[in-house]
């Protein structure tokens, strides 16, 4: 996942794999990555809304879950729980007035959302929390796909 600044220069690169030697997924940042940039997907610079995620995969999963009108919003993945990528996006797009905090449904995500909401409200920016049903938006997407497969298998058996 390559995060680019407003000039289109690659500033952050995150790696993610589905399997490593221990049987777990691999996650890491490319050496020299600037996490201040995060993984932004800006849209129309006149839009006043941004959705904030912890990880690029969650951002992309959210768009997969809610594809209608996805281009009508700005997005940024913080590549962790730091608020710096959010503040950087606000610096680049000063018209932003509404932030949806779409961080993970776990202790770290809840704490980061509270911290970010307070920081944003101090700047006169409205912050609202959107919580995934599972741990994160990627888990929500996987659960939805599993449900579709189960329904399809039931239909093949009984339809």
Secondary structure, 3 states (H helix, E strand, C coil): CEEECCCCCEEEEEEEECCCCCCCCEEEECCCCCCCCCEEECCCCCCCEEEEECCHHHHHHHHHHCCCCHHHCEEEECCCCCCHHHHHHHHHCCCCCEEEECCCCCHHHHHHHHHHHHHHHHCCCEEEECCCCCCCHHHHHHHHHHHHHHHHHHHHHHC
